[in-house]
Structures are given as structure tokens and as C-alpha cells.
Amino acid sequence: MPAIENTAKTASAGPAIILVEPQLGENIGMVARAMANFGLSELRLVNPRDGWPSEKARAAASRADHVIDATRVFDDLASAVADLNFVFATTARERDGFKPVRGPVEAGRALRARALAGERTGILFGRERFGLYNDEVGLADEIVTFPVDPSFSSLNIAQAVLLMSYEWMKSGLADETQTNFSGPELAPATKEQLHSLFAYLENALEARGYFRPEEKKPKMVDNLRAVLTRAGFAEPELKVLRGIISSLDRFSPAMPRGDGSPGDDPRRLPAGARSRAKDEES
């Protein structure tokens, strides 16, 4: 499990998410869900169009009730940021002014550093249709913008919150490349095991007349071995492959698995073996 800060500490120290005049309760609920996914819990609304509380928001929050229940509503943006020490404003458009502009990765790290220093921080998100006014951006300390396609730069408000919430959470990991779980650790196969599979597969293919014309067999074998050695198989994977080849050797549509013991029924023998058995009978 990645080493992250204590969950309660992370939630309380994390930036407040501030939505300016959000329109739809469903969007607010999806924002709450995105926040909860990445350890944020403080949601502030400035003059929500449809009022508050909102059952539509709660339904869309998908059980992020702790975020919905703690949501605070303000009449104006100045009041919503009054107790904060540092604020980012999100925007997809270039703005006039002298504010530093950061990408989301750098912004997430900056927020983490300020939180660890005991500062209270926030991130402003504008209206669904046209974002923040210039005077609202003016209340922030810095701007954060996302590396989106300039020809289609509009983000859904919940998507924008998700991106910043993710960067906040990632900035608290001991190693940003770590994951919550990992695949099984498999011991690499030995060369003896791999060579044994080569021989087994070569014999099975030989019995089926795969190596044609005969003079091309050495090159075909070389190609086959090159394909199988490139993958870097683990021992359990070789067992799976060997089991598949064995099944192809012993079973057929005419005599499928479960149709009695393979024995030496000629219908279960590879084509080459059936031909030799016929010769022996005659």
C-alpha cells in the first residue's frame, strides 16, 4: 500500500474546493464524489443557482455524504476565501495580469507544501458555462491551467475537480509511481524449462505437418524460439502453455475433453501418429 499521510490529517489539511455559482445539483454531487475519491472533504459553494441543500447533489455524490453534509454556502466569493492563506484559480483561458501560472502537477505539489507548512488553501472553479470572471481570478494568488487541446478546452466542472484532487492525493505519496495493489511476483522460468517447452512444441507441430516445406524447418524453428524467448516467461506461464499444447495433442472436436480417457484411441493421436499407426496395422 502506498505510504500516504494519515487520512484524517490529509482531509483536514487539504485544499477547500470552491465552486462559484454552480448551476446543477448533479454537477455539485459529482464534484463531491471526485473529492472523496482523493481524500478531500471541504466543499464551499458561492451562490448556487438552485439553492442548497440539494437532493440531486446527494444522489449524484454516490455515498460521498460526508462531503455533502459538510458543504458550506457563501453569498460571495470574497467571503468564501476570507479565511484561506493561499488560493489557486482554475482557468482554460489566458488572463491579463501578473499572476504565476502553473500546471496541475506543480500546483498539487505547491498545495501540499503549503498544507504541510500549516497554511489553509483553496482552489476556485468557475461556472459550468464560462468559468470565472477576471475579478474573481483576481482574488486568487496564482492560476492553474490544464494541458488540454486548445481547440476543445472546456472541461466539465467535476472533471476539473477530479484532476486537481488527483494531483493533491498524488503529491502526498512517498513514491508517485506506487499503486494501491500490484500483480503477483512470478519467478522467471529457467532455460531448462524453456528449452523443454521448445522441444515439446516442436514435436507437436512436427506431428501436425507444420514445418513445410521441410527445408525451411530450421528457420521456422528459429523464428518460433525467437517469439517465445522475447516474452520472458515465468514458470507458471510456461505450465499454462504446456497444458494448452498438451490439450491440443490429446483432444479434438471428434473426441473432446470429458469423453472418456484419451488412451491410445487413434482419433486422439496427432495426424503424424495416426498415419504411422495405420502403416503399422497394414
C-alpha positions as CSV (number, residue, x, y, z in Angstrom):
1,M,0.0,0.0,0.0
2,P,1.5,3.4,-0.9
3,A,2.7,5.5,2.0
4,I,0.4,8.4,2.3
5,E,-0.3,10.7,5.2
6,N,-2.9,9.9,7.8
7,T,-6.3,10.0,6.1
8,A,-7.9,12.4,8.7
9,K,-4.9,14.7,8.6
10,T,-4.9,14.7,4.7
11,A,-8.6,15.5,4.6
12,S,-8.4,18.4,7.1
13,A,-5.2,19.8,5.6
14,G,-6.3,19.5,2.0
15,P,-7.4,22.5,-0.1
16,A,-11.0,23.6,0.0
17,I,-12.8,23.2,-3.3
18,I,-14.8,26.4,-4.1
19,L,-17.4,26.3,-6.8
20,V,-18.5,29.8,-7.9
21,E,-22.2,29.9,-8.8
22,P,-22.6,26.3,-9.8
23,Q,-25.8,25.6,-11.7
24,L,-26.8,22.0,-11.4
25,G,-27.1,19.9,-8.3
26,E,-26.0,16.9,-10.2
27,N,-22.7,18.6,-11.0
28,I,-22.1,19.5,-7.4
29,G,-22.8,15.9,-6.4
30,M,-20.2,14.6,-9.0
31,V,-17.7,17.1,-7.6
32,A,-18.3,15.8,-4.1
33,R,-17.7,12.2,-5.4
34,A,-14.5,13.2,-7.1
35,M,-13.2,14.9,-3.9
36,A,-14.0,11.9,-1.8
37,N,-12.1,9.6,-4.2
38,F,-8.9,11.5,-3.5
39,G,-9.2,12.4,0.2
40,L,-10.7,15.9,0.1
41,S,-13.8,16.8,2.1
42,E,-14.2,20.6,2.3
43,L,-16.6,21.9,-0.3
44,R,-17.7,25.5,-0.5
45,L,-20.4,26.9,-2.8
46,V,-20.8,30.5,-3.8
47,N,-24.4,31.4,-4.5
48,P,-25.5,28.1,-6.1
49,R,-28.2,28.7,-8.7
50,D,-30.7,26.1,-7.5
51,G,-30.1,26.7,-3.7
52,W,-28.9,24.3,-1.1
53,P,-29.3,21.6,0.2
54,S,-29.9,19.6,-3.0
55,E,-31.2,16.0,-3.1
56,K,-30.0,15.8,-6.7
57,A,-26.5,16.6,-5.5
58,R,-26.7,13.9,-2.8
59,A,-27.9,11.3,-5.3
60,A,-25.1,12.2,-7.7
61,A,-22.5,12.1,-4.9
62,S,-22.7,8.3,-4.8
63,R,-22.4,8.0,-1.0
64,A,-19.9,10.8,-0.5
65,D,-22.4,12.1,2.1
66,H,-19.7,13.4,4.4
67,V,-18.7,15.9,1.8
68,I,-22.3,16.9,1.0
69,D,-23.2,17.2,4.8
70,A,-20.2,19.5,5.5
71,T,-20.7,21.8,2.5
72,R,-20.8,25.5,3.3
73,V,-22.6,28.1,1.2
74,F,-21.5,31.7,0.8
75,D,-23.2,34.8,-0.7
76,D,-20.0,36.0,-2.4
77,L,-16.5,34.8,-3.3
78,A,-14.7,37.2,-1.0
79,S,-16.4,35.6,2.0
80,A,-15.7,32.1,0.7
81,V,-11.9,32.7,0.6
82,A,-11.6,35.1,3.6
83,D,-10.1,32.5,6.0
84,L,-7.6,31.0,3.4
85,N,-3.9,31.8,3.2
86,F,-3.4,30.8,-0.5
87,V,-5.8,30.2,-3.4
88,F,-5.5,28.8,-6.9
89,A,-7.9,29.8,-9.6
90,T,-8.5,27.3,-12.4
91,T,-8.9,28.6,-16.0
92,A,-8.5,27.4,-19.5
93,R,-8.1,30.9,-20.9
94,E,-5.1,33.2,-20.8
95,R,-5.7,36.1,-18.5
96,D,-4.4,39.6,-18.3
97,G,-2.3,40.3,-15.2
98,F,0.9,39.3,-13.5
99,K,-0.2,36.1,-11.7
100,P,2.1,33.0,-11.9
101,V,0.6,30.1,-14.0
102,R,1.2,26.5,-13.0
103,G,0.2,23.1,-14.4
104,P,-1.7,20.7,-12.3
105,V,1.3,18.6,-11.2
106,E,3.2,21.6,-10.0
107,A,0.1,23.1,-8.4
108,G,-0.6,19.9,-6.5
109,R,2.9,19.9,-5.0
110,A,2.6,23.5,-4.1
111,L,-0.6,23.0,-2.3
112,R,0.9,20.0,-0.4
113,A,3.9,22.1,0.7
114,R,1.7,24.9,1.9
115,A,-0.6,22.5,3.8
116,L,2.4,20.9,5.5
117,A,3.5,24.4,6.5
118,G,0.2,24.9,8.2
119,E,-1.4,27.2,5.6
120,R,-5.1,26.9,4.6
121,T,-5.5,26.6,0.9
122,G,-8.3,26.6,-1.7
123,I,-9.0,26.0,-5.4
124,L,-11.5,28.1,-7.3
125,F,-13.7,26.6,-10.1
126,G,-16.0,28.7,-12.2
127,R,-19.4,28.3,-13.7
128,E,-20.2,25.4,-15.9
129,R,-20.7,27.6,-19.0
130,F,-18.0,30.2,-18.9
131,G,-15.8,29.7,-15.8
132,L,-14.5,32.6,-13.6
133,Y,-14.7,36.4,-14.3
134,N,-11.4,38.3,-14.3
135,D,-12.2,40.0,-11.0
136,E,-12.8,36.6,-9.4
137,V,-9.5,35.3,-10.7
138,G,-8.0,38.5,-9.2
139,L,-8.9,37.2,-5.7
140,A,-6.6,34.2,-6.2
141,D,-2.9,34.1,-5.7
142,E,-1.9,32.0,-8.7
143,I,-3.6,30.3,-11.7
144,V,-3.6,26.6,-12.5
145,T,-4.5,25.5,-16.1
146,F,-4.7,22.1,-17.7
147,P,-2.8,20.9,-20.7
148,V,-5.9,20.3,-22.8
149,D,-6.4,20.5,-26.6
150,P,-6.8,24.3,-27.4
151,S,-9.5,23.5,-29.9
152,F,-11.6,21.9,-27.3
153,S,-10.5,23.2,-23.9
154,S,-13.8,23.1,-22.0
155,L,-13.8,20.7,-19.0
156,N,-16.9,19.5,-17.1
157,I,-16.6,21.0,-13.6
158,A,-16.4,17.6,-12.0
159,Q,-13.6,16.6,-14.4
160,A,-11.6,19.7,-13.4
161,V,-12.1,19.0,-9.7
162,L,-11.1,15.3,-10.3
163,L,-7.9,16.3,-12.0
164,M,-6.8,18.7,-9.1
165,S,-8.0,16.3,-6.4
166,Y,-5.9,13.5,-8.0
167,E,-2.8,15.8,-8.1
168,W,-3.4,16.6,-4.5
169,M,-3.5,13.0,-3.5
170,K,-0.5,12.0,-5.7
171,S,1.6,14.8,-4.1
172,G,1.2,13.0,-0.8
173,L,2.6,9.6,-1.9
174,A,6.0,8.6,-0.8
175,D,6.5,7.5,-4.4
176,E,4.2,8.9,-7.1
177,T,4.6,5.8,-9.2
178,Q,3.3,3.5,-6.5
179,T,-0.1,1.8,-6.8
180,N,-2.6,0.5,-4.1
181,F,-2.0,-3.1,-5.2
182,S,0.3,-4.9,-7.5
183,G,0.3,-8.1,-9.6
184,P,1.8,-11.4,-8.4
185,E,5.6,-11.7,-8.3
186,L,6.5,-14.6,-10.6
187,A,9.8,-16.4,-10.6
188,P,11.3,-16.3,-14.1
189,A,11.4,-19.7,-15.9
190,T,14.8,-21.4,-16.1
191,K,16.4,-22.0,-19.5
192,E,15.9,-25.7,-18.9
193,Q,12.2,-25.3,-18.6
194,L,12.0,-23.0,-21.6
195,H,14.0,-25.5,-23.8
196,S,11.8,-28.3,-22.6
197,L,8.8,-26.3,-23.9
198,F,10.5,-25.7,-27.2
199,A,11.1,-29.4,-27.7
200,Y,7.6,-30.3,-26.7
201,L,6.0,-27.7,-29.0
202,E,8.4,-28.6,-31.9
203,N,7.3,-32.3,-31.6
204,A,3.6,-31.4,-31.5
205,L,4.0,-29.2,-34.6
206,E,6.1,-31.8,-36.4
207,A,3.3,-34.3,-35.9
208,R,0.8,-32.0,-37.5
209,G,2.9,-31.2,-40.5
210,Y,3.5,-27.6,-39.6
211,F,7.1,-27.5,-40.8
212,R,6.6,-27.3,-44.6
213,P,8.5,-27.3,-46.8
214,E,11.0,-29.4,-45.0
215,E,14.0,-27.4,-46.0
216,K,12.5,-24.3,-44.2
217,K,12.1,-26.1,-40.9
218,P,15.4,-24.8,-39.3
219,K,14.4,-21.2,-40.0
220,M,10.8,-21.8,-38.8
221,V,12.2,-23.3,-35.6
222,D,14.5,-20.3,-35.1
223,N,11.5,-17.9,-35.6
224,L,9.4,-19.8,-33.2
225,R,12.1,-19.8,-30.5
226,A,12.7,-16.1,-31.0
227,V,9.0,-15.4,-30.4
228,L,8.8,-17.5,-27.2
229,T,12.1,-16.1,-25.8
230,R,11.2,-12.5,-26.3
231,A,8.3,-12.6,-23.8
232,G,10.4,-13.5,-20.7
233,F,8.0,-16.2,-19.4
234,A,7.6,-17.0,-15.7
235,E,7.5,-20.7,-14.7
236,P,3.7,-20.7,-14.1
237,E,3.2,-19.2,-17.6
238,L,5.2,-22.0,-19.2
239,K,3.0,-24.5,-17.4
240,V,-0.1,-22.9,-18.9
241,L,1.3,-23.0,-22.4
242,R,2.4,-26.6,-22.0
243,G,-1.1,-27.5,-20.8
244,I,-2.6,-25.9,-23.8
245,I,-0.3,-27.7,-26.2
246,S,-0.9,-31.0,-24.4
247,S,-4.7,-30.5,-24.7
248,L,-4.3,-29.9,-28.4
249,D,-2.3,-33.0,-28.7
250,R,-4.8,-35.2,-26.9
251,F,-8.3,-33.8,-27.6
252,S,-10.2,-32.9,-30.8
253,P,-13.7,-31.9,-31.8
254,A,-14.4,-35.5,-32.6
255,M,-13.2,-36.6,-29.1
256,P,-13.5,-33.6,-26.8
257,R,-12.3,-33.4,-23.2
258,G,-14.6,-35.3,-20.9
259,D,-15.3,-38.0,-23.5
260,G,-13.5,-40.8,-21.6
261,S,-9.8,-41.5,-21.2
262,P,-7.6,-40.5,-24.1
263,G,-5.8,-43.8,-24.0
264,D,-4.5,-44.6,-27.4
265,D,-7.7,-44.1,-29.4
266,P,-6.4,-43.2,-32.9
267,R,-8.8,-40.3,-33.1
268,R,-6.9,-38.6,-30.3
269,L,-3.5,-39.1,-31.9
270,P,-1.8,-36.3,-33.9
271,A,-2.0,-36.6,-37.7
272,G,1.5,-38.0,-38.0
273,A,1.0,-40.6,-35.2
274,R,-2.3,-41.7,-36.8
275,S,-0.5,-42.2,-40.2
276,R,2.2,-44.3,-38.5
277,A,-0.4,-46.3,-36.7
278,K,-2.2,-47.1,-39.9
279,D,1.0,-48.2,-41.6
280,E,1.8,-50.5,-38.7
281,E,-1.7,-52.1,-38.9
282,S,-1.3,-52.7,-42.6
